[in-house]
Amino acid sequence: MEIFNPIGFNPTLLFPKNSDSWDGMRRFVGMLCERYIAYDLNYVRVHSMLLESVYFSERKYSKIVNAMDASGVIERDLSYKVGEYSRGYRLSARFRKQAFEFVEVDAIEEVCVPKSQLETVLLENFKRVTVDLANAMKDKVSMRGIYSLMLMQKGKWYSHCDEFGKRLHNNIVNMPKDTRQYLSVDGVKLVNLDIANSQPLILGIEIRDRINLLSPLYGYPSPSPCNVPTINHIELTESVIKIRDRINLLSPLPPSPCNVPTINHYIELTESGNFYHYLSTKLNMPVEKIKKNLFSQWLFCKKHYGIGKEMEKLFPDVTAEIVEMKKRDYKNVARLLQRRESDIMIRGVCLTLMSVYPHIWFAPIHDSILTTPDNADAVQHVITQEFKNYNATPTIRVTAY
């Protein structure tokens, strides 16, 4: 079997006394190469049992990994938390700068086992993808993009769901955006249907649900603005209780009564697709700068600063709800939004496409869906209908590659 290794990495020269571990070292480094291609510089969290069973023999992995670290092949993050995350590994700076090449190692069973019906469908869809590697190299695409395309061309597809936000990750999700133009399905270039202002919109949906579901439970009057359904007659079913408990877990205090029309104004801006342009006008700041800083300075930070301070003035009620959701852990907002996004796009849109349009080729990319041009209208219809379940009407932008 062939795997990626950095040019210049030769375990037979670096570790001459560990001949029984050479293939394991190459496989381990190959895995780090592929993760570097997909996730850039992130450490790869690998459990010691996996190191023992897949890469190195039992009770020998620690000695080998220490030697690879001491020799400047890998870098390690030794922090770990039992039951949550393992130690991290990545290529050293020296080898991250090297070009990668395919090397031959003894074959082991490396089958990407789908964990759900959706992953089964996606892995079958991926088999129909053709890669235009020649034109990508001619156009001088980034090396990370080239390596991504090479893995696909070799049929090295993967798919998994993360625990934090329940997001789906695969080759297409993790490849550089500008390299998707070199993919085709059955000889046809692809189109991407993207939800405009998706994260701000999903935040609005989450906050509106929070208010409507929880306020009556804590004795507050039920808000009933024009486009928010009243819940005066909604029974406290198991699903409502589940949502209540989920939100209550994230915030130790009940939601405070707030100006719902103001939140509706925020949602209307995100639905229209003009949210960032509105902020650009109000803050006299370029849209790209706002997109770059809004999440780190307002949504996903411990304490608001920069644009976050301006958002406190423009959308005080939305900001107040964000503060409540962060009280136990500031990461809760990111976790909550990613999980709601997955509810909509994965368990909503994708499962509908599987059941209603089984002939359609598609691949989810977090808040967007990649498909063929002839199926764009059907996919757009499914996305629109799914958001209606959340009383929202998003702006969907179609990009042809």
C-alpha positions as CSV (number, residue, x, y, z in Angstrom):
1,M,0.0,0.0,0.0
2,E,1.1,3.6,-0.6
3,I,1.0,6.4,2.0
4,F,2.4,9.9,2.2
5,N,5.7,10.6,3.9
6,P,7.8,13.7,3.9
7,I,10.8,13.6,1.5
8,G,13.8,12.9,3.6
9,F,12.1,10.9,6.3
10,N,13.9,7.5,6.3
11,P,13.4,5.4,9.4
12,T,16.0,2.9,8.3
13,L,18.7,5.6,8.7
14,L,17.2,7.4,11.6
15,F,16.4,4.3,13.7
16,P,18.6,1.5,12.4
17,K,18.0,-0.6,15.6
18,N,14.2,-0.6,15.3
19,S,13.8,-2.5,12.1
20,D,10.6,-4.2,13.3
21,S,9.0,-0.7,13.7
22,W,10.0,0.9,10.4
23,D,6.6,0.3,8.7
24,G,4.8,1.4,11.8
25,M,6.8,4.6,11.9
26,R,6.0,5.2,8.2
27,R,2.3,4.5,8.8
28,F,2.2,6.8,11.8
29,V,4.0,9.6,10.0
30,G,1.7,9.0,7.0
31,M,-1.3,9.5,9.2
32,L,0.2,12.7,10.5
33,C,0.8,13.9,6.9
34,E,-2.8,13.3,6.0
35,R,-4.1,15.1,9.1
36,Y,-1.7,18.0,8.3
37,I,-3.1,18.2,4.8
38,A,-6.7,18.2,6.2
39,Y,-6.3,20.3,9.4
40,D,-3.1,22.3,8.8
41,L,-1.1,22.5,12.1
42,N,-3.5,20.9,14.5
43,Y,-2.2,18.2,16.9
44,V,-3.7,14.8,16.2
45,R,-5.2,13.2,19.4
46,V,-4.3,9.5,19.4
47,H,-5.1,7.1,22.2
48,S,-2.2,4.9,23.4
49,M,-4.2,1.8,22.6
50,L,-4.5,2.8,19.0
51,L,-0.7,3.4,18.9
52,E,-0.2,-0.1,20.2
53,S,-2.7,-1.9,18.0
54,V,-2.2,-0.1,14.7
55,Y,1.3,1.4,14.5
56,F,3.6,-0.2,17.1
57,S,3.7,-3.4,19.1
58,E,2.4,-3.6,22.6
59,R,4.4,-1.9,25.3
60,K,6.8,-0.6,22.6
61,Y,5.0,2.4,21.4
62,S,6.2,4.7,24.2
63,K,9.9,4.0,23.4
64,I,9.4,4.5,19.7
65,V,7.4,7.7,20.0
66,N,9.9,9.1,22.5
67,A,12.7,8.3,20.0
68,M,10.8,10.0,17.1
69,D,10.3,13.1,19.3
70,A,13.9,13.2,20.4
71,S,15.1,12.9,16.7
72,G,13.0,15.8,15.6
73,V,10.5,13.8,13.5
74,I,7.4,14.7,15.5
75,E,6.2,17.2,18.1
76,R,3.9,16.3,21.0
77,D,1.3,17.9,23.2
78,L,1.5,15.8,26.3
79,S,-1.7,17.2,27.9
80,Y,-4.6,14.8,28.2
81,K,-7.9,14.3,30.1
82,V,-9.1,10.8,30.9
83,G,-12.3,10.1,29.0
84,E,-12.2,13.3,27.0
85,Y,-9.0,13.6,24.9
86,S,-5.6,11.9,24.4
87,R,-2.1,13.2,23.9
88,G,-1.5,15.1,20.6
89,Y,1.0,14.5,17.9
90,R,2.1,16.4,14.7
91,L,4.9,16.5,12.3
92,S,7.9,18.6,13.4
93,A,8.4,22.0,11.7
94,R,11.3,20.5,9.8
95,F,9.1,17.9,8.1
96,R,6.1,20.1,7.7
97,K,8.2,22.2,5.4
98,Q,9.2,19.2,3.3
99,A,7.3,18.1,0.2
100,F,5.5,14.8,0.6
101,E,5.8,11.7,-1.5
102,F,4.1,8.3,-1.7
103,V,6.1,5.5,-0.2
104,E,5.3,1.7,-0.2
105,V,4.6,-0.1,3.1
106,D,3.2,-3.5,3.9
107,A,-0.5,-3.5,3.5
108,I,-2.7,-3.6,6.6
109,E,-6.5,-3.5,6.7
110,E,-7.4,0.2,6.6
111,V,-11.0,0.2,5.7
112,C,-13.0,3.4,6.4
113,V,-16.0,1.8,8.2
114,P,-19.1,4.0,7.9
115,K,-20.8,4.5,11.3
116,S,-24.2,5.6,9.8
117,Q,-26.3,5.2,6.8
118,L,-25.3,8.7,5.7
119,E,-21.6,8.0,5.8
120,T,-22.3,4.8,3.8
121,V,-24.0,7.0,1.1
122,L,-21.3,9.6,1.2
123,L,-18.5,7.1,0.8
124,E,-20.4,5.6,-2.2
125,N,-20.8,9.1,-3.6
126,F,-17.1,9.8,-3.3
127,K,-16.3,6.8,-5.5
128,R,-17.9,8.7,-8.4
129,V,-15.6,11.8,-7.9
130,T,-12.9,12.4,-10.6
131,V,-9.9,14.6,-9.8
132,D,-8.3,16.9,-12.3
133,L,-4.8,16.8,-10.8
134,A,-3.0,17.8,-14.0
135,N,-4.8,21.2,-14.2
136,A,-4.4,21.8,-10.5
137,M,-0.7,21.4,-10.8
138,K,-0.6,23.5,-13.9
139,D,-2.5,26.3,-12.1
140,K,0.0,26.1,-9.2
141,V,-2.5,25.2,-6.5
142,S,-1.1,25.1,-3.0
143,M,0.8,22.0,-2.0
144,R,-1.8,21.3,0.6
145,G,-4.4,21.4,-2.1
146,I,-2.4,19.1,-4.3
147,Y,-1.9,16.6,-1.6
148,S,-5.7,16.6,-0.9
149,L,-6.4,15.9,-4.5
150,M,-3.7,13.1,-4.6
151,L,-5.3,11.3,-1.7
152,M,-8.7,11.4,-3.5
153,Q,-7.2,10.2,-6.7
154,K,-5.7,7.3,-4.8
155,G,-9.1,6.5,-3.4
156,K,-8.1,7.3,0.2
157,W,-11.4,8.6,1.4
158,Y,-12.4,9.1,5.0
159,S,-15.5,10.3,7.0
160,H,-16.1,10.8,10.6
161,C,-18.2,12.9,13.0
162,D,-16.6,15.0,15.8
163,E,-17.9,15.0,19.3
164,F,-17.8,18.7,20.0
165,G,-20.3,20.0,17.4
166,K,-21.4,16.7,15.9
167,R,-20.1,18.0,12.5
168,L,-19.2,15.6,9.7
169,H,-15.6,15.7,8.4
170,N,-14.3,14.1,5.2
171,N,-11.8,14.8,2.4
172,I,-14.1,17.3,0.6
173,V,-14.9,19.2,3.8
174,N,-11.3,19.5,4.8
175,M,-9.7,20.3,1.4
176,P,-8.8,23.9,0.6
177,K,-11.8,25.7,-0.8
178,D,-10.1,26.8,-4.0
179,T,-9.3,23.2,-5.0
180,R,-12.9,22.0,-5.2
181,Q,-13.0,23.4,-8.7
182,Y,-10.9,20.4,-9.8
183,L,-13.5,17.9,-8.7
184,S,-16.2,16.5,-11.0
185,V,-18.8,13.8,-10.8
186,D,-19.6,11.7,-13.8
187,G,-17.7,14.3,-15.9
188,V,-19.7,17.2,-14.6
189,K,-18.3,20.1,-12.5
190,L,-20.0,20.8,-9.2
191,V,-21.9,23.6,-7.6
192,N,-22.1,24.7,-4.0
193,L,-25.3,25.9,-2.2
194,D,-24.2,28.0,0.7
195,I,-26.4,29.5,3.5
196,A,-25.6,33.2,3.6
197,N,-24.7,34.5,7.2
198,S,-25.2,31.0,8.4
199,Q,-23.7,31.1,11.9
200,P,-25.3,34.5,12.8
201,L,-28.6,33.1,11.5
202,I,-28.3,29.9,13.5
203,L,-27.5,31.9,16.6
204,G,-30.8,33.8,16.1
205,I,-32.7,30.6,15.7
206,E,-31.1,29.2,18.9
207,I,-31.9,32.3,20.9
208,R,-35.5,32.5,19.7
209,D,-36.1,28.9,20.5
210,R,-34.5,29.4,23.9
211,I,-36.8,32.3,24.7
212,N,-40.0,30.7,23.4
213,L,-39.4,27.3,25.0
214,L,-38.0,28.4,28.4
215,S,-39.6,31.7,29.3
216,P,-43.0,30.1,30.2
217,L,-41.3,27.4,32.2
218,Y,-39.8,30.0,34.4
219,G,-43.0,32.1,34.8
220,Y,-42.2,34.8,32.2
221,P,-44.9,35.8,29.7
222,S,-44.6,34.0,26.4
223,P,-43.4,36.3,23.7
224,S,-45.5,36.2,20.5
225,P,-43.9,38.5,17.9
226,C,-45.0,38.4,14.3
227,N,-42.8,35.6,13.0
228,V,-42.2,33.7,16.2
229,P,-44.8,31.0,17.0
230,T,-46.5,31.3,20.4
231,I,-46.1,28.3,22.6
232,N,-49.1,29.0,24.9
233,H,-50.8,25.8,23.8
234,I,-47.7,23.6,23.2
235,E,-47.6,20.6,25.5
236,L,-44.5,19.9,27.4
237,T,-43.6,16.8,25.4
238,E,-40.5,14.7,25.8
239,S,-38.8,16.7,23.0
240,V,-39.5,20.0,24.6
241,I,-38.2,18.7,27.9
242,K,-35.1,17.5,26.2
243,I,-34.5,20.9,24.6
244,R,-35.2,22.6,28.0
245,D,-32.8,20.4,29.8
246,R,-30.1,20.8,27.1
247,I,-30.3,24.6,27.2
248,N,-30.5,24.6,31.0
249,L,-27.4,22.6,31.2
250,L,-25.5,25.2,29.2
251,S,-26.8,28.1,31.3
252,P,-27.1,27.9,35.0
253,L,-29.7,30.7,35.1
254,P,-33.1,31.0,33.4
255,P,-33.2,33.3,30.4
256,S,-34.1,36.8,31.2
257,P,-37.1,38.6,29.5
258,C,-35.7,40.5,26.6
259,N,-36.8,42.6,23.6
260,V,-38.0,39.9,21.2
261,P,-38.7,42.4,18.3
262,T,-35.0,43.5,18.5
263,I,-34.0,39.8,18.1
264,N,-36.4,39.5,15.2
265,H,-34.7,42.4,13.5
266,Y,-31.4,40.6,14.0
267,I,-32.8,37.4,12.5
268,E,-34.3,39.3,9.5
269,L,-30.9,40.8,8.7
270,T,-29.3,37.4,8.8
271,E,-32.1,35.8,6.7
272,S,-31.7,38.5,4.0
273,G,-28.0,37.8,3.6
274,N,-27.2,41.4,4.3
275,F,-26.1,41.1,8.0
276,Y,-22.4,41.7,7.3
277,H,-23.1,44.6,5.0
278,Y,-25.4,46.1,7.6
279,L,-22.5,45.9,10.2
280,S,-20.1,47.3,7.6
281,T,-22.3,50.4,7.2
282,K,-22.9,50.8,10.9
283,L,-19.3,50.3,12.0
284,N,-17.7,51.9,8.9
285,M,-15.6,48.8,8.5
286,P,-14.8,46.5,5.5
287,V,-17.0,43.3,5.4
288,E,-13.9,41.0,5.3
289,K,-12.6,42.5,8.5
290,I,-15.9,42.1,10.2
291,K,-16.1,38.4,9.1
292,K,-12.6,37.8,10.3
293,N,-13.1,39.3,13.8
294,L,-16.8,38.9,14.7
295,F,-16.5,35.3,15.9
296,S,-13.3,35.7,17.9
297,Q,-14.3,39.0,19.5
298,W,-18.0,38.5,20.1
299,L,-19.4,34.9,19.7
300,F,-16.6,32.6,20.8
301,C,-14.5,34.6,23.2
302,K,-14.4,34.7,27.0
303,K,-14.8,38.4,27.1
304,H,-16.1,40.7,24.4
305,Y,-13.7,43.2,22.9
306,G,-13.2,45.1,19.6
307,I,-16.2,44.4,17.4
308,G,-17.8,42.6,20.4
309,K,-18.2,45.9,22.2
310,E,-19.9,47.4,19.2
311,M,-22.3,44.4,19.0
312,E,-23.3,45.1,22.6
313,K,-24.5,48.5,21.5
314,L,-26.1,47.3,18.2
315,F,-27.7,44.1,19.5
316,P,-27.8,44.3,23.3
317,D,-30.5,41.6,23.6
318,V,-28.8,39.1,21.4
319,T,-25.5,39.8,23.3
320,A,-27.3,39.4,26.6
321,E,-28.4,35.9,25.6
322,I,-24.9,35.0,24.4
323,V,-23.5,36.0,27.8
324,E,-26.1,33.8,29.5
325,M,-25.1,30.8,27.3
326,K,-21.4,31.3,28.2
327,K,-21.8,31.4,31.9
328,R,-20.7,27.8,32.5
329,D,-18.2,27.6,29.6
330,Y,-17.6,30.2,26.9
331,K,-17.2,27.3,24.4
332,N,-20.8,26.5,24.8
333,V,-21.9,29.0,22.2
334,A,-19.7,27.4,19.5
335,R,-20.8,23.9,20.6
336,L,-24.4,24.8,20.6
337,L,-24.3,26.5,17.1
338,Q,-22.4,23.7,15.5
339,R,-24.8,21.1,16.9
340,R,-27.8,23.1,15.7
341,E,-26.1,23.4,12.3
342,S,-25.7,19.7,12.2
343,D,-29.3,19.1,13.2
344,I,-30.4,21.2,10.3
345,M,-27.9,20.3,7.6
346,I,-27.0,16.7,8.5
347,R,-30.0,15.2,10.3
348,G,-32.4,17.4,8.3
349,V,-31.2,18.2,4.8
350,C,-29.0,15.2,4.1
351,L,-31.4,12.6,5.5
352,T,-34.2,14.1,3.4
353,L,-32.0,14.0,0.3
354,M,-31.2,10.4,1.0
355,S,-34.9,9.4,1.4
356,V,-36.7,11.6,-1.1
357,Y,-33.9,12.0,-3.8
358,P,-31.8,8.9,-3.5
359,H,-30.5,9.4,-7.1
360,I,-28.9,12.8,-6.2
361,W,-25.2,13.1,-5.7
362,F,-24.4,15.4,-2.8
363,A,-21.8,16.1,-0.1
364,P,-22.3,18.3,2.9
365,I,-19.7,20.9,3.8
366,H,-20.9,22.1,7.2
367,D,-23.4,24.9,6.3
368,S,-23.5,24.2,2.6
369,I,-24.2,21.3,0.2
370,L,-22.1,20.4,-2.8
371,T,-24.0,18.8,-5.7
372,T,-24.2,18.7,-9.5
373,P,-25.9,21.6,-11.4
374,D,-28.9,19.6,-12.6
375,N,-29.8,18.9,-8.9
376,A,-29.2,22.4,-7.5
377,D,-32.9,23.3,-7.5
378,A,-34.0,20.2,-5.7
379,V,-31.2,20.7,-3.0
380,Q,-32.2,24.3,-2.6
381,H,-35.8,23.3,-2.1
382,V,-34.9,20.8,0.6
383,I,-32.7,23.4,2.4
384,T,-35.4,26.0,2.3
385,Q,-38.0,23.5,3.6
386,E,-35.8,22.4,6.4
387,F,-35.2,26.0,7.6
388,K,-39.0,26.5,7.6
389,N,-39.1,24.0,10.4
390,Y,-37.2,26.6,12.4
391,N,-39.4,29.5,11.2
392,A,-36.5,30.9,9.2
393,T,-36.0,31.7,5.5
394,P,-32.3,31.8,4.6
395,T,-30.7,33.3,1.6
396,I,-29.0,30.6,-0.4
397,R,-26.1,31.4,-2.7
398,V,-25.2,29.1,-5.5
399,T,-21.5,29.0,-6.6
400,A,-20.5,27.1,-9.7
401,Y,-17.0,25.7,-9.7
